[in-house]
Each structure stands twice: as C-alpha cells, then as structure tokens.
Amino acid sequence: MIRSVTAILIKDFVSELRGKEMLLSMLVFSLMVAVIFNFSFPPGSEFIQEAAPGIIWMTFIFAGLLGMNRSFVYEVDKGCLQGIMLAPIDRAVIYISKLIVNFVFILLVELIALPLFVVFFKLDILGSPGYLLLVVLVSTLGFAVIGTLFSAIAVNTRTREVMLPILHFPVAIPIIICAVQATAAVFQGQEWAVVWGWTKIIVAFDVILFIVAFLTFEYVIEE
Amino acid sequence: MISYTEKESNRTLIVLSAVVLIAVLVDLFLIFQFAPEERSMGHVQRIFYFHVPSAWISFLAFFVVFVNSGLYLWKRDRKYDLLASTSAEIGVIFATLVLITGPIWGRPVWNTWWEWSPRLTLFLVLWFIYIAYLMLRSFVDEEEKAARFSAVFGIVGFVDVPIVYLSIRLWRDIHPSPVIAGGQNSGLHPDMKIAFFFSLFTFTVLFFLMLLHRLRVERTAIAVRELKRQMAY
C-alpha cells in the first residue's frame, strides 16, 4: 500500500514540478488577492487587521479550490485515471495519494503567502507562530479531505470548475468558521486554550470527514 | 424498468390524499381558531405551527436522503436513488419555507429580518448543501453517475451537519445575540400543544403524500424514456 501511494505521489510531484501549473496559479492568485484586498479598505485603516484572518482564509480557500480543480482534470482528460485504475491497487490508495498531493501543494502555497500577508497587513504572529502553524495544518488537511473527494466528482460534471466550490463551501463551513476564529485568537495573542477550543472542532471535522470520504471515494471513480 | 402495480399505488394515493385534505383543514382550524393567542407576540406566533413542522420535515427529508444514499451505494437499486433525490427536493422546499416563515416571525418579534442565530444559520447552510445536491444531479449527464455522485454527497453532507451546528454555536457564543423573547418551547399552553402536534402530524403525512406523487412522476418519466428508447430501434 505504501509503495503504491509513493508511486502515485512521485508521478504527481514530477508532473507538477515540470508544469508548475497548480502551484504557480495558486501562488500568484493568493498574492494578488493579498494586494487587492488592501484597496478595499480606506488607506491607513485599522480595520484591515481585524478583517485579516477572514481575508487570509478566504484567499486560501479560493486558491485551494483553484488548485484542487486541476487535480483530476489531467487524470481524466489524458486517460491517466483509467491507467491507475487498471493497476492492481486499492481505490483508497488513489484517494490517499491525491489527498497528500493536494495537501502538500496547498500547504506550500500557504507557507509562502502567509509571511507576505503578515507583512502587507502589519500583523503580529511572533507571539505564537507554532499555534498558527497548527491551525494552518489541520485546516488545510480538512480542505483537502473533502476537496479531493469533491474534485473527483466535479470533474465528471458539465460545469466542472463551477461545481467544486458549490459542493465544497457549504460542507467546509465548520473549517471556515473555526480557522478564522482560531487565527484571530492567535493574532490577538490569546492563550492556547482559546486557540485549541476552535482547533479541536477542525480536528474532529478532519477525522470524521476523512473516514467518510475514504469509504465513499471508491464509488466516485468506479467506471 | 421499475415495476409497480398502478392500481395499488393509485388506491394508496387516493386514501393518503383524503387524509391529508382532512388533516390540513382540521390543522388550519386548530391553528387559527382553537389555539389561544400568545400573550406577548400576538397572532404572529401562529406562524410557529407552520415554521417548526417545516423544519422537522426538512430534517426528516434529509435523513431519508442520507439513508437511501447509503442503501443505493450498497444495493445499487435505482429505487433508493429515486427516493433520495425526490426526498431532497421536498426537503429543500420545506427548508425554504423555514427560511421564509422565520423572518416573517422574526421581524415583529426580534425586530429584525435576519439574525445569525445558530438555528437560522444552520438552516441556511442545510439549504445550501441540498441545493448543491440537486445541482450536482442536474449537471451530470449519465443517470447512473448522477446517482452515485449524489449518493456520496448526500452522505457527506448529512454527516457534516452536526459539525456545522457545533461550530456555529461556538461562533455565536463569542458574539452575543440580542435579547430573544424566551424559548419557544418554554411553557407551551396545552391547547397550543394540541395544535402544534397536530400540525406536526399534518406536515408529516403531507410529506409522504408529496413523496409518493413525486415518485410516481419520476417513474412515469423513466417509463416514457424506456418506451422512447424502444421505439428508436
């Protein structure tokens, strides 16, 4: 199982590093949003600091959806998915490896974009960067858990790119609420208990939705 | 093709329609004549007899979607998919009713059309989940694929609901809500209880009647498609 996961992972990483389509589009999108949001507030306004957690997470969600939209398009359009499905591996392996790929790529973009957000919005994260990192990790995992499942569905619909956010947003609401609140708590320098109060819901989301997605994925890609 | 005896299903429909007709008339009498007027809210409170049963029906409908989605993936019988999809449609209608009757009551009582209270927010999210469910169905061309995908989404969406509610409740704890005139269920007058539970019953039979009708239409559509296919050869 681990060998087949790594095999798909290597394939995905290599093809992504050659084209850089997913990474670059997510990264450039995030940076542009960071800049554009600045113009939507009056210059020198303090309000932007308060709104920053929301802006950051909305950016990451949209960027993540942008990336995850691509994750099955190639597989289906070039017939690669059929190849993988013909291989003697479990369907769950495909889900796990796609999940890891999506998770790593979105995380990479977030880790590059986050310092820039901090600089642009004059935020203070030096108090507890570890907390912030944890929030980013579990939230991104949650996005990827349902995003991977839904992108496999969305790629088969007529409206592909539009379908993913429509499926993803309502289900992702617990993560959106909790990630924004936990991030706000970190920026306000709150103690661990407050941050954890939000983070634990995200962890519960990750665990429960992972189990459901893991079990139902095989029904999505069967032909 | 799905087999069903037309006569039998017709008889069930007629009996159920009669029950619903009588129940609705009795329910209207109970709601507008029998139930006493609420002291502080006045007649506006009577919308409660429509609002809460609608909410209950949408939960019931979405539960039916969840169960039948699971059954479909397990047994691969088209009838489960039909039940799930028709139930989702009816659930969305009743959830829409909840979202319409809520503000009508909220405007005079809370003095606002919309309040981000946990229940309201939850219903809005529910509504979006099942709108997405119906959109997904209509955007997939092959029937079998549409059934599979929507079954998966029907399961994921339903499992997600408790977590949504948990996070919304916690979120509202931080932002205090305006003073709300007491809980609706705190000390309901006995006559109000009668009207309320009868209303619940009426809505439930109405739900099953709508479900049966919708299933019949769907089955006829399938039969027509089948005939067309046969004629093409």
Interface residues (C-beta under 8 A of the other chain):
Chain A: I146 L149 F150 I153 N156 T157 R158 T159 M163 I166 L167 F169 P170 V171 I173 P174 I177 C178 Q181 G197 W198 I201 A204 F205 I208 L209 V212 A213 T216 Y219 V220 E222
Chain B: L73 V125 F128 I129 A132 M135 L136 F139 V140 D141 K145 R148 F149 A151 V152 F153 I155 V156 G157 V159 D160 I163 V164 L166 S167 I168 L170 W171 I174
